[in-house]
């Protein structure tokens, strides 16, 4: 009979292991040497970092950092632009994709500019549809997200202090087909869907500098990014485990019963 608790413990361990398995999709390592050096971000980290669009720049610099010695400075000058690492293969994502970064947004104070620019992260699929997006309006300080179905930049009701680093997390839920936004480890917004309905998979998370309102006048601004990383897991935000799918349990029970029989034979021989 002493073997029964042992098997129950085995099954519980298997459940936890399967539900909490996690993997790193990409970790910038804080944009630190030796992978990064001062200068244009595009082409760094072995050529992984790319850009799209025009009108903005991203440079690795040593003056304004969240930690370590280097961070990325993004300047929006006269157009939208995105910066992202190209991964060798499409990542095998699990239920959740966690995109973490520290960001310091400088306040924009320009004549006739009421909103923008937007600095933040957009998560894309291999089909270039948008899963979710979160960032800050450099004029108003509003924490924004791209609304499901429309993509319109929408206020969360949270204001972000300018001129200091804050921690952000964008969580993509591939099962519920929605995304959540955390600000300094506090849940701020959970949406009812992806930005582009029907989106599947994950390919990249872009550092984005975008207009938050119609132009002109041009929305110019500056933000700093540090400690950018992307991970994937079947464990939910805050360490909550997701129950295993029902189809998995018969296999686990068969394995557990088989090991129980082996254990009972060992006990009888002893």
C-alpha positions in Angstrom: 0.0 0.0 0.0 3.0 2.3 0.6 3.5 2.3 -3.2 0.2 4.1 -3.9 1.2 7.5 -2.4 4.5 7.2 -4.3 2.6 6.8 -7.6 0.3 9.7 -6.8 3.3 11.8 -6.2 4.7 10.7 -9.5 1.6 11.7 -11.3 1.4 15.0 -9.6 5.1 15.7 -10.5 4.4 14.8 -14.1 1.4 17.1 -14.1 3.5 20.0 -12.8 6.4 19.3 -15.1 4.1 19.2 -18.2 2.2 22.3 -17.2 5.2 24.5 -16.3 7.6 23.6 -19.1 9.1 26.8 -20.4 11.6 27.9 -23.0 13.4 31.0 -24.1 12.6 32.3 -27.5 15.0 35.2 -27.4 16.8 37.1 -24.6 18.8 40.2 -25.4 20.9 39.8 -22.3 20.2 43.5 -21.5 21.9 44.5 -24.8 25.2 44.1 -23.1 28.7 43.4 -24.5 29.9 41.2 -26.2 26.8 40.6 -28.2 26.1 44.3 -28.5 28.3 47.4 -28.9 27.5 51.1 -29.1 26.0 52.1 -32.5 23.1 51.2 -34.7 21.0 48.3 -33.3 20.3 46.9 -36.8 22.7 44.1 -37.7 23.8 43.5 -34.1 23.7 40.2 -32.1 25.2 38.2 -35.0 23.0 40.0 -37.5 19.7 39.0 -35.9 18.4 42.5 -35.4 16.5 44.0 -38.4 14.3 47.0 -39.0 11.3 47.9 -41.2 9.9 51.3 -42.1 11.7 54.6 -42.1 11.8 57.8 -40.0 13.2 56.4 -36.8 16.5 55.2 -35.5 17.6 52.7 -32.8 21.1 52.8 -31.3 22.8 51.0 -28.5 24.1 53.6 -26.0 25.7 53.7 -22.6 24.2 56.9 -21.0 20.6 55.9 -20.1 20.2 52.3 -18.9 17.9 50.3 -16.6 20.7 47.9 -15.5 24.1 47.0 -16.7 26.0 49.3 -19.0 24.0 49.5 -22.2 20.5 50.0 -23.5 18.8 50.9 -26.8 17.7 54.5 -27.6 14.9 54.8 -30.1 14.2 58.2 -31.7 11.1 58.8 -33.9 11.8 61.6 -36.3 9.4 61.6 -39.2 7.8 58.2 -39.7 6.9 54.8 -38.2 9.6 52.2 -37.7 10.0 48.8 -36.1 13.1 46.9 -34.8 13.1 43.2 -34.2 15.4 40.1 -34.0 15.0 37.6 -36.8 15.0 34.1 -35.3 16.7 31.2 -37.2 13.4 29.2 -37.2 9.8 29.9 -36.2 9.7 29.3 -32.4 7.6 26.4 -31.1 5.3 28.4 -28.8 3.2 27.0 -26.1 0.0 28.4 -24.6 1.6 31.6 -23.4 4.2 33.9 -24.9 5.7 36.4 -22.4 7.4 39.5 -23.8 9.2 41.5 -21.1 11.1 44.8 -21.4 12.1 47.9 -19.4 11.3 51.2 -21.0 12.0 54.9 -20.2 9.9 57.3 -22.3 11.0 60.9 -22.6 8.1 63.5 -22.6 7.3 65.0 -25.9 6.3 68.7 -25.7 5.7 70.0 -29.2 3.4 72.7 -30.5 0.1 71.4 -31.9 1.1 67.8 -31.0 -1.8 66.4 -28.9 -0.9 62.7 -28.9 2.1 60.6 -29.6 4.4 59.2 -30.6 3.7 55.7 -29.4 6.7 53.6 -28.1 6.2 50.0 -27.2 6.1 46.4 -28.4 3.9 44.7 -31.1 3.7 40.9 -31.2 3.4 39.4 -34.8 2.5 36.1 -36.4 4.4 34.5 -39.3 1.6 35.9 -41.5 2.5 39.4 -40.2 -0.9 39.8 -38.4 -0.8 41.4 -35.0 -1.5 39.4 -31.8 -1.2 42.2 -29.3 0.6 45.5 -28.6 1.3 47.7 -25.6 3.2 51.0 -25.1 3.2 54.6 -24.0 2.0 57.9 -25.5 5.1 60.2 -25.2 2.9 63.3 -25.1 0.2 62.2 -22.6 1.9 59.4 -20.7 -1.0 57.1 -21.3 -0.4 53.4 -21.2 -1.9 52.2 -24.5 -2.9 49.0 -26.3 -4.0 48.2 -29.8 -7.7 47.3 -29.6 -8.9 44.0 -30.9 -10.4 44.0 -34.4 -9.6 47.7 -35.0 -6.0 48.2 -34.0 -6.8 51.6 -32.6 -4.5 52.8 -29.9 -6.7 52.9 -26.8 -6.1 54.1 -23.3 -5.9 51.6 -20.4 -6.6 54.3 -17.8 -3.0 54.1 -16.4 -0.5 57.0 -16.6 3.2 56.3 -16.9 5.8 58.6 -15.3 8.2 60.1 -17.8 12.0 60.0 -17.6 12.3 56.8 -15.6 12.5 53.1 -16.4 9.4 51.0 -15.8 8.8 47.3 -16.3 6.3 46.1 -18.9 5.0 42.6 -19.9 2.8 41.7 -22.8 1.3 38.2 -22.4 -0.1 36.4 -25.4 -2.6 33.6 -24.6 -2.8 31.3 -27.6 -5.6 29.3 -26.2 -7.9 32.1 -25.1 -6.9 34.1 -28.1 -6.3 37.3 -26.2 -3.5 39.3 -24.6 -2.8 41.0 -21.2 -0.7 43.9 -20.2 1.3 44.2 -17.0 2.9 47.4 -15.7 5.5 47.1 -13.0 4.2 43.5 -12.4 0.5 44.6 -12.0 -2.2 43.5 -14.4 -3.6 46.6 -16.1 -5.6 45.2 -19.1 -6.8 41.9 -20.4 -8.4 42.0 -23.8 -11.3 40.0 -25.3 -9.3 39.0 -28.4 -6.2 39.5 -30.6 -5.7 42.7 -32.5 -6.2 40.8 -35.8 -8.9 38.1 -35.2 -7.9 34.6 -36.4 -4.2 35.2 -35.8 -2.2 32.0 -35.0 1.4 31.4 -34.1 4.2 33.8 -33.1 7.2 35.1 -35.1 8.6 38.3 -33.5 8.0 41.0 -31.0 8.9 44.4 -32.5 10.2 47.5 -30.7 7.9 50.0 -32.3 7.9 53.8 -32.8 4.6 54.9 -34.3 2.3 57.9 -34.7 -0.5 57.9 -32.2 -2.5 60.5 -34.1 -2.9 61.8 -37.6 0.1 63.7 -39.0 1.1 66.5 -39.6 2.4 67.9 -37.3 5.1 65.2 -37.0 5.2 63.3 -33.7 8.8 63.3 -32.6 10.1 61.6 -29.5 12.6 59.4 -27.7 12.4 56.2 -25.6 14.9 53.8 -24.1 14.6 50.0 -24.0 16.4 47.5 -21.9 16.2 43.9 -20.7 14.1 42.8 -23.7 13.2 39.1 -23.7 10.6 36.6 -25.1 9.8 33.3 -23.4 7.0 30.7 -23.9 5.3 28.4 -21.3 2.2 26.5 -20.4 2.2 28.2 -17.0 0.1 31.3 -16.7 1.1 34.7 -15.4 1.9 34.8 -11.7 2.9 31.1 -11.7 -0.6 29.7 -12.1 -0.5 26.3 -13.7 -2.9 25.4 -16.5 -4.6 22.0 -16.2 -3.4 19.3 -18.5 -5.7 18.6 -21.5 -8.0 15.6 -20.7 -6.5 13.6 -23.5 -3.1 13.5 -21.7 -4.4 11.9 -18.5 -5.0 8.3 -19.9 -1.4 8.1 -20.9 -0.2 9.4 -17.6 -2.4 6.9 -15.7 -1.1 4.0 -17.8 2.4 5.1 -17.1 1.7 5.4 -13.4 -0.1 2.0 -13.1 2.8 0.3 -14.9 5.3 1.8 -12.5 3.1 0.8 -9.6 3.2 -2.9 -10.8 6.9 -2.7 -11.1 7.2 -1.3 -7.6 4.9 -4.0 -6.1 7.0 -6.8 -7.8 10.1 -5.2 -6.2 8.4 -5.2 -2.8 7.4 -8.9 -3.0 10.9 -10.0 -4.1 12.3 -8.2 -1.1 
